[in-house]
């Protein structure tokens, strides 16, 4: 069994906003509140990053049209004792998806973490 860090992306809709900064603040706050209501403070929430198609530089993943914003959120969760990478991804999506119902969610990266016992024995 292995431990994994699963990074996911969520598409969060925010209505009646005038600026990108306001939209990001509302999206991160609402997502954090829904996760904390389910005692899931172990899930990290941050604004997602998108690469500029022209220059390649990353910028905050948020778009506003008609006072409605689509904000890409980055979510990270550690999954312990998963059988496989796919198992860890299913666990993370199930946990986070249960708290953030009706929010599109996809896995963007999964990293196998070294066991703490292995790190201690290497010293």
N, C-alpha and C positions, 0 to 999 in steps of 0.2 A: 504494500500500500504506500502511496506517495502523497505528498502535499503539493498543492498548486496555488498560484495566484491567477485568478481569472479576471480579465479586464473586459468590460461590456460597454456598449453604447446604447443610450436610450434617446428616443425622440420625444421631447416634452413640448406641448403646445401651451402658450401663454397668451391670453386674450387681454385686450385693452391696455397695451403698453405703448410708450412713445419712444423709448430708446433701447438699444441693445443691452446696455448695462442694467437697466431695470428688468428686462426680460430674463437675463442671466440670473440676477439676484432672486427673482420670484421663482424661477425653475429650480435652482439649487435649494432654496428654502422649502418649497413644497415637497420636493423629492426627499429631502432630509427629514421633514416632519412625518411623511408617510412611513419611511423606514424606521424612524425612532418610535412611532406608535406601535410597531411590531417588535420592539426591542432588538432592532438590527443595527445597532450603532457600530458594528464591525464592518459595515459596508461604507467604503469611502466614496463620496460624491464630489464631483468637480465639473466644471464646464469642459466640454470636449474641444478638441483642436481640429481644424481643417486646414489642409495645405492650399495656398493660393495657386490657382491654375496658371497664372502668369509668371510669378516669381518663385513659387515653391515655398515661401515663408509661411509658417503656421499662424493662424489667427483664431480667435474665439469662434466656436461653431454656433452661430446664431444668425437668423434672418428674419426681418420684419417686413410685412406687407399688410396694408389695411388694418393697422393697429393690432395685428396678431403676429406672434413670434413663434418660430420653430427653433428650439434650442436643443443642441446635441449635448447630452450629459455623458460624462465618463464615470463609470462605476467600477470599483475594484473590490474583490472579496477573496479572502484566503479560504481554500477548501482543504481540509485535513483528511487523511486516510481514504483517499479515493482510489478505486481500483485502476482506472486509466484516465488519460487526459479527457476523453469524451465523457466519462462518468463525472469528473469534476465540473465540466461545463454544464452538464444536465443539472447537477446539484445547484450550482450558482444561479442558473436561469430559473429554476424552480423556486428557490428561496426569494430572490429579488423580484421575479415576476409575480409571485404571490402577494407581495407588499405593494407593488406598483401595477396594479391591475389596469388593463386597457392602455398600457404604455408600450409602444413597440420597443423591443429589446433584442440585441444581437451580441454575440461574443466576438470580440475583435482580436484578442490575444490570450493565450494560456501559457504560463511559464511554470515549469516544475521547480519547486523550491528544494534546496538542500535541507536534509534533516538536521536539526540542531545537534543531535547526538553525533552525526558525522563531522560537523564543524568542530565540536569539542575534542574529538579524538584526533583531528588533524593538528591541533595545537601542540 
